Amino acid sequence: MMAERRAAARAAAEPDFLQFNDLACETVGGRVIFATNEWFAPAANLLKREPPQFITSAFTEFGKWMDGWETRRKRIPGHDWCIIQLGVPGLIYGFDVDTSFFTGNHSPYVSIQAGCLDEPPTFTLDGDRTGMAASDSQLAAVAKLGSEVWPELVPVSELQPGYSDCCHNYFKVNFTHRVTHLRLNMYPDGGISRLRVYGVGQRDWSSVSTRQDVDLVALTNGGVCLGYSDAHFGHPRNMIGFGRAANMADGWETARRLDRPKELKVDQRGILQVPGWEWAVFRLGHPGVISSIEVDTNHFKGNFPDSCRIEACSLTPKEEAQCIRTRWESGKWQVLLPPQKLRQVERHLTSHRALHLTPPVRVLSTGHMITGQSHSRQ
């Protein structure tokens, strides 16, 4: 099937919070710990990293196989809901309630509540839950959370069905408190493919020694992508994900620039000479002195970057907001790591001796030269 060109109007309509991290994704430890009903498809599917898929011929003994959470047609009072434990607790800026492929069976309405629990619940859901419903003991255990009175982040809202032009139901959030758990309510029943929870992780830094080496840009420590030039094949936020990249899709990969020279040349250092570069900007989870940097090109063989450069600065919230408005054309950037040649499928480690900055920094800008290459972790 021929690839669809992404409509410019559709891209412009997408909310800004989509560049933040998915705090609930299963790859960062998010999990569903309770669901009222999982007859057709288990609630754990909501947190899969991969986009949902549809297999026409796939059925289970309980009915049509669906790549999402789908409950049975309700024949008793109430509505269906589940509890999600975030993999990375933090501030939430928005949701994508994705109903892909649920066209005659999507949940018509949804609401989302949030809680911040000092201690995580001891109960969980294990194994394939298809065809199952919550037991009396599970209902009694979850009732102790009092989730029905948690603050509401998304009021009862209508969902669009799972056709490709309307399946992404975006909800912007204005909630300034740390969140550890969510209650997703569907009214009264039906199906939802994915729940993406976009936000910024919050770590308690009071117990971290100032002499301790910490990955300041990791999403688990509050790092977040604030802007980028291109993300055609993979978003730059993937670089600050948990652990090493699982595959090439778990990295940052740009489209090949159309302004690259017909014949490429190199300088005396062997670095390709091309007009422009691709860039991404990250806010660190905490200001700090950079003592080492790792750029990992794992999985990238015929499309790794020729070279990269990293700059840094320290911005006030007002200065950061101004830079975001101008797409980072302004800024007090200083070179942290001069242009460095990169190699395929390798962890490039740079010690403090090769770095140019010593003052504490808060924002990093990484750029790679020539196009179609990618970083899988930074």
Backbone torsions as a table, in degrees:
resi	resn	phi	psi	omega
1	MET	NA	136.9	-178.8
2	MET	-68.0	138.9	-179.4
3	ALA	-64.3	144.1	177.8
4	GLU	-86.8	136.2	174.4
5	ARG	-78.4	131.3	-178.8
6	ARG	-70.9	122.9	-177.3
7	ALA	-67.0	132.9	-179.4
8	ALA	-62.4	-38.3	-179.6
9	ALA	-64.4	-38.3	179.3
10	ARG	-66.7	-42.1	179.5
11	ALA	-63.9	-39.4	-179.3
12	ALA	-66.9	-27.3	-177.2
13	ALA	-81.4	-12.1	-178.8
14	GLU	-70.1	137.8	-177.1
15	PRO	-70.2	153.8	-178.5
16	ASP	-63.7	-28.1	-173.5
17	PHE	-68.2	-8.8	-179.2
18	LEU	-66.6	-16.2	178.7
19	GLN	-83.7	-7.9	177.7
20	PHE	-76.8	178.3	-176.2
21	ASN	-84.1	148.0	173.1
22	ASP	-85.2	103.8	-173.9
23	LEU	-76.3	-11.8	-176.2
24	ALA	-107.4	-4.7	-175.3
25	CYS	-58.2	143.9	-178.3
26	GLU	-61.8	-26.3	-178.0
27	THR	-71.2	-18.1	176.1
28	VAL	-107.3	12.2	174.7
29	GLY	101.9	3.2	177.1
30	GLY	-66.0	144.6	179.6
31	ARG	-155.5	151.5	174.7
32	VAL	-87.7	124.8	-177.0
33	ILE	-108.5	-7.1	176.7
34	PHE	-160.1	143.1	173.0
35	ALA	-150.9	137.7	-178.4
36	THR	-67.2	-37.5	-175.5
37	ASN	-154.7	140.5	180.0
38	GLU	-140.2	44.8	-170.0
39	TRP	-61.0	-54.5	-175.8
40	PHE	-88.0	-33.9	-177.7
41	ALA	-158.0	137.9	-173.3
42	PRO	-73.8	149.3	-177.7
43	ALA	-66.2	-21.9	179.1
44	ALA	-58.6	-26.1	179.4
45	ASN	-61.4	-24.7	-178.6
46	LEU	-56.5	-29.4	-169.8
47	LEU	-104.4	8.6	177.7
48	LYS	-61.5	144.2	177.3
49	ARG	-71.0	-40.1	-174.2
50	GLU	-71.1	148.5	174.5
51	PRO	-61.6	150.4	179.8
52	PRO	-65.3	153.4	177.8
53	GLN	-129.1	164.0	179.6
54	PHE	-130.4	127.4	178.3
55	ILE	-118.7	109.2	-172.2
56	THR	-56.3	-40.8	-172.8
57	SER	-90.2	2.7	-173.9
58	ALA	-86.8	121.5	176.6
59	PHE	-134.9	154.1	171.7
60	THR	-115.1	178.9	178.0
61	GLU	-67.5	-11.8	-179.3
62	PHE	-100.7	-7.1	178.9
63	GLY	138.1	-157.3	-177.1
64	LYS	-65.4	130.1	175.2
65	TRP	-72.2	130.6	178.6
66	MET	-131.9	142.3	-178.9
67	ASP	-91.3	72.3	-179.2
68	GLY	-179.4	-162.0	175.0
69	TRP	-105.1	120.3	177.6
70	GLU	-135.2	125.7	179.2
71	THR	-96.6	167.0	179.1
72	ARG	-74.9	163.9	175.0
73	ARG	-66.4	121.8	-170.8
74	LYS	-71.3	134.3	177.6
75	ARG	-126.0	14.1	177.8
76	ILE	-133.3	163.7	180.0
77	PRO	-62.3	156.5	175.3
78	GLY	105.6	-164.6	178.8
79	HIS	-147.1	167.2	-178.2
80	ASP	-92.5	148.2	180.0
81	TRP	-158.0	163.0	177.4
82	CYS	-143.1	162.1	177.2
83	ILE	-113.8	129.1	-178.7
84	ILE	-116.1	128.7	174.0
85	GLN	-95.5	118.8	-179.1
86	LEU	-64.2	143.3	174.0
87	GLY	-72.9	-32.1	178.6
88	VAL	-129.8	105.0	176.2
89	PRO	-62.4	147.1	-179.6
90	GLY	173.1	-163.4	178.3
91	LEU	-89.5	134.2	-178.1
92	ILE	-105.5	132.5	-179.7
93	TYR	-110.8	-17.2	179.4
94	GLY	-179.4	165.1	179.7
95	PHE	-127.8	151.6	164.8
96	ASP	-120.6	109.0	175.3
97	VAL	-95.6	103.2	-171.2
98	ASP	-95.1	121.6	-180.0
99	THR	-105.3	20.9	-175.1
100	SER	-45.5	129.7	175.8
101	PHE	73.5	-7.5	171.8
102	PHE	-88.7	91.0	-173.6
103	THR	-103.8	-33.9	175.8
104	GLY	-116.3	8.6	-173.4
105	ASN	-142.8	18.7	178.9
106	HIS	-75.2	158.9	174.7
107	SER	-72.9	125.3	-174.8
108	PRO	-72.4	-25.1	-179.0
109	TYR	-140.2	155.8	-179.3
110	VAL	-147.1	154.7	166.5
111	SER	-145.5	158.1	-177.7
112	ILE	-134.9	130.1	176.6
113	GLN	-117.3	159.5	-175.3
114	ALA	-133.0	146.2	175.6
115	GLY	-135.2	157.4	174.6
116	CYS	-125.7	103.8	-174.2
117	LEU	-100.2	133.4	178.5
118	ASP	-66.3	-38.7	178.3
119	GLU	-124.1	130.9	179.2
120	PRO	-66.8	145.8	177.3
121	PRO	-59.3	151.9	-178.2
122	THR	-87.0	-13.1	-179.0
123	PHE	-90.1	157.3	179.4
124	THR	-156.7	178.0	176.9
125	LEU	-116.6	132.5	-177.6
126	ASP	-125.4	151.8	174.4
127	GLY	74.7	-175.0	178.8
128	ASP	-77.1	117.8	-175.4
129	ARG	-98.3	7.3	179.9
130	THR	-56.3	133.2	179.4
131	GLY	83.1	6.7	-174.3
132	MET	-112.5	163.3	175.2
133	ALA	-136.7	162.1	-178.9
134	ALA	-63.5	136.8	177.5
135	SER	-82.6	168.9	177.8
136	ASP	-60.3	-39.4	-179.6
137	SER	-68.1	-36.9	177.2
138	GLN	-67.3	-40.9	177.2
139	LEU	-62.6	-39.6	179.7
140	ALA	-67.2	-39.7	-179.2
141	ALA	-67.1	-44.1	-177.7
142	VAL	-71.6	-25.6	179.7
143	ALA	-62.2	-26.3	-179.0
144	LYS	-68.7	-17.4	178.4
145	LEU	-75.4	-22.9	-176.8
146	GLY	62.5	35.4	-173.4
147	SER	-66.7	-19.9	-179.3
148	GLU	-66.4	-17.3	179.8
149	VAL	-110.4	9.4	175.5
150	TRP	-61.9	152.8	178.0
151	PRO	-57.8	145.1	-177.5
152	GLU	-93.4	120.1	176.4
153	LEU	-89.1	-38.3	176.9
154	VAL	-125.7	114.8	177.2
155	PRO	-68.2	170.1	179.5
156	VAL	-53.7	118.7	-172.7
157	SER	-135.8	147.4	-179.9
158	GLU	-75.0	142.6	175.3
159	LEU	-107.9	142.7	174.1
160	GLN	-86.0	151.4	-179.0
161	PRO	-68.7	173.4	-168.9
162	GLY	-86.3	34.4	172.4
163	TYR	-78.1	152.9	-170.9
164	SER	-61.1	-26.2	-176.8
165	ASP	-89.4	-1.7	-177.9
166	CYS	-147.7	10.7	-172.5
167	CYS	-74.7	-21.5	-179.0
168	HIS	-89.6	109.1	179.7
169	ASN	-100.6	104.0	-175.1
170	TYR	-93.1	138.6	177.9
171	PHE	-134.5	115.2	176.8
172	LYS	-80.1	143.6	-174.4
173	VAL	-120.8	138.5	173.7
174	ASN	-121.2	82.9	-175.2
175	PHE	-140.8	119.9	-169.5
176	THR	-101.5	17.0	-178.5
177	HIS	-111.7	149.9	177.9
178	ARG	-64.7	140.1	-178.3
179	VAL	-123.5	135.6	175.0
180	THR	-114.0	-28.1	-176.2
181	HIS	-139.1	151.7	177.6
182	LEU	-125.2	148.0	169.0
183	ARG	-114.5	115.4	178.7
184	LEU	-99.5	116.6	-179.3
185	ASN	-105.1	128.7	170.8
186	MET	-110.8	140.6	-175.4
187	TYR	-121.6	123.0	-16.5
188	PRO	-86.7	-23.9	-177.6
189	ASP	-157.3	-172.3	176.9
190	GLY	124.6	-150.8	-174.5
191	GLY	-134.8	146.2	173.5
192	ILE	-137.0	133.9	-175.5
193	SER	-80.3	-52.8	-176.5
194	ARG	-142.7	151.5	170.1
195	LEU	-123.2	116.3	175.7
196	ARG	-104.5	129.0	-176.4
197	VAL	-115.1	99.5	-172.8
198	TYR	-92.4	125.4	-179.0
199	GLY	-170.0	-164.6	-178.1
200	VAL	-126.9	127.8	179.8
201	GLY	-64.1	149.6	176.7
202	GLN	-125.9	119.4	178.4
203	ARG	-109.4	147.8	173.7
204	ASP	-82.3	105.3	-175.7
205	TRP	-87.1	-4.6	-176.0
206	SER	-65.6	-25.3	-178.0
207	SER	-95.7	3.1	-177.7
208	VAL	-97.0	124.2	179.4
209	SER	-66.9	143.7	178.5
210	THR	-67.9	-14.6	178.9
211	ARG	-97.2	-1.1	-177.8
212	GLN	-82.7	135.0	175.9
213	ASP	-76.3	124.4	-178.0
214	VAL	-134.4	142.8	174.3
215	ASP	-77.8	97.6	-171.3
216	LEU	-71.0	-19.5	-176.9
217	VAL	-99.4	-6.4	-178.1
218	ALA	-61.3	141.8	-179.3
219	LEU	-63.5	-29.7	178.6
220	THR	-67.6	-19.4	178.8
221	ASN	-105.4	9.9	176.4
222	GLY	99.9	4.7	175.1
223	GLY	-66.8	148.6	-178.3
224	VAL	-153.0	144.7	175.7
225	CYS	-80.8	130.1	-178.4
226	LEU	-108.3	-10.4	-179.8
227	GLY	175.8	162.8	-178.9
228	TYR	-164.6	163.6	-179.1
229	SER	-89.6	-34.8	-174.9
230	ASP	-160.1	142.9	177.6
231	ALA	-145.2	46.2	-171.3
232	HIS	-61.1	-43.6	-176.5
233	PHE	-107.8	-17.2	-178.2
234	GLY	-168.4	136.7	-175.5
235	HIS	-77.8	140.4	-180.0
236	PRO	-62.6	-20.6	177.8
237	ARG	-62.6	-20.7	178.1
238	ASN	-60.5	-26.7	-176.9
239	MET	-66.7	-21.2	-177.0
240	ILE	-107.1	18.2	-179.5
241	GLY	-72.6	-176.0	-174.5
242	PHE	-80.5	123.2	177.0
243	GLY	69.0	-165.6	178.0
244	ARG	-79.6	156.7	-177.9
245	ALA	-62.9	140.8	-179.7
246	ALA	-75.3	-34.1	179.8
247	ASN	-162.6	-173.2	-175.9
248	MET	-66.0	-29.5	179.5
249	ALA	-68.7	-15.2	-177.4
250	ASP	-95.4	32.0	178.7
251	GLY	-138.9	-172.4	176.9
252	TRP	-100.7	121.6	176.5
253	GLU	-137.2	130.1	-177.9
254	THR	-101.3	166.0	170.8
255	ALA	-71.4	159.5	176.2
256	ARG	-75.3	126.6	-178.9
257	ARG	-65.6	135.4	-178.6
258	LEU	-81.7	-9.8	179.7
259	ASP	-96.0	10.9	179.0
260	ARG	-70.3	147.5	-176.7
261	PRO	-61.7	153.2	177.3
262	LYS	-66.1	-33.9	175.4
263	GLU	-126.9	127.6	-175.3
264	LEU	-89.0	145.3	176.8
265	LYS	-128.1	161.3	-179.9
266	VAL	-122.7	158.3	174.7
267	ASP	-90.6	-170.2	-175.8
268	GLN	-66.5	-18.2	177.9
269	ARG	-91.8	-1.9	-179.2
270	GLY	86.7	8.7	-179.1
271	ILE	-87.2	131.1	-179.1
272	LEU	-61.7	140.3	-179.9
273	GLN	-101.7	108.1	-177.4
274	VAL	-135.9	154.8	176.2
275	PRO	-77.8	127.3	176.3
276	GLY	75.4	-179.5	-179.9
277	TRP	-162.5	164.7	173.4
278	GLU	-93.7	147.8	-175.2
279	TRP	-142.7	158.2	173.4
280	ALA	-145.1	145.7	-177.8
281	VAL	-118.1	135.5	179.9
282	PHE	-128.5	138.7	168.4
283	ARG	-93.3	131.2	177.9
284	LEU	-70.8	155.3	178.2
285	GLY	-68.7	-22.3	179.9
286	HIS	-159.1	141.3	175.5
287	PRO	-59.3	145.6	-179.7
288	GLY	-167.9	169.1	175.9
289	VAL	-91.6	123.0	-177.2
290	ILE	-79.9	119.3	-179.3
291	SER	-106.5	-21.1	177.8
292	SER	-159.7	158.8	-179.5
293	ILE	-137.2	139.9	173.4
294	GLU	-121.7	126.1	172.5
295	VAL	-116.1	117.2	-172.4
296	ASP	-110.4	120.3	178.0
297	THR	-102.3	27.7	-179.9
298	ASN	-50.1	134.4	178.0
299	HIS	80.3	-17.6	-177.3
300	PHE	-92.0	114.9	-175.9
301	LYS	-115.0	-60.6	179.8
302	GLY	-92.5	8.6	-176.4
303	ASN	-144.1	26.3	176.9
304	PHE	-78.1	156.4	180.0
305	PRO	-69.2	147.8	174.7
306	ASP	-68.1	-40.9	-176.8
307	SER	-159.8	168.8	176.0
308	CYS	-145.2	157.8	176.1
309	ARG	-136.2	143.4	179.2
310	ILE	-126.4	130.0	176.5
311	GLU	-117.5	161.9	-176.8
312	ALA	-147.0	159.1	175.0
313	CYS	-161.7	173.8	175.6
314	SER	-124.3	118.9	-174.5
315	LEU	-119.7	146.8	169.3
316	THR	-77.2	162.0	176.6
317	PRO	-55.3	-36.8	179.0
318	LYS	-66.6	-43.1	178.9
319	GLU	-65.1	-38.9	178.6
320	GLU	-62.8	-44.4	179.3
321	ALA	-60.8	-39.3	178.2
322	GLN	-65.2	-41.4	179.2
323	CYS	-64.2	-38.6	178.6
324	ILE	-64.3	-40.7	179.8
325	ARG	-64.2	-33.5	-177.9
326	THR	-97.2	13.1	-177.8
327	ARG	53.0	41.5	171.9
328	TRP	63.7	27.2	173.5
329	GLU	-74.1	-23.9	174.8
330	SER	-106.2	167.4	-179.5
331	GLY	146.7	152.8	-177.2
332	LYS	-98.9	58.0	-172.8
333	TRP	-74.2	140.2	171.3
334	GLN	-128.2	145.2	-178.9
335	VAL	-69.5	124.8	174.5
336	LEU	-98.2	-46.6	178.0
337	LEU	-128.6	113.7	178.6
338	PRO	-62.2	165.8	-179.7
339	PRO	-50.7	129.7	-178.9
340	GLN	-127.3	136.2	173.6
341	LYS	-67.6	142.3	177.8
342	LEU	-117.9	157.4	178.3
343	ARG	-123.8	161.8	-177.9
344	GLN	-72.3	148.4	172.2
345	VAL	44.8	58.3	-177.0
346	GLU	-149.0	144.9	172.6
347	ARG	-90.0	112.4	-178.9
348	HIS	-94.4	109.5	-177.8
349	LEU	-102.5	130.4	179.6
350	THR	-122.3	123.7	-179.7
351	SER	-86.2	174.0	-177.2
352	HIS	-62.4	-22.9	-178.6
353	ARG	-64.7	-29.1	-177.7
354	ALA	-93.4	-3.0	-177.3
355	LEU	-92.9	148.7	-173.2
356	HIS	-98.6	-11.7	-175.4
357	LEU	-113.1	143.1	171.0
358	THR	-119.6	-26.0	-179.3
359	PRO	-65.4	157.0	176.4
360	PRO	-60.4	141.1	178.9
361	VAL	-126.2	163.0	-179.6
362	ARG	-125.6	-24.8	-174.8
363	VAL	-128.8	137.5	177.6
364	LEU	-118.6	144.6	171.4
365	SER	-123.7	123.1	177.3
366	THR	-113.6	137.1	179.1
367	GLY	-131.4	143.4	174.2
368	HIS	-123.4	145.7	-173.4
369	MET	-95.6	147.3	-174.7
370	ILE	67.5	164.8	-166.6
371	THR	-118.5	165.0	-179.1
372	GLY	81.9	8.7	177.4
373	GLN	-110.6	169.8	-170.1
374	SER	-151.4	158.4	169.9
375	HIS	-110.1	140.3	178.1
376	SER	-102.6	-18.9	171.0
377	ARG	-156.8	149.7	174.6
378	GLN	-125.5	NA	NA
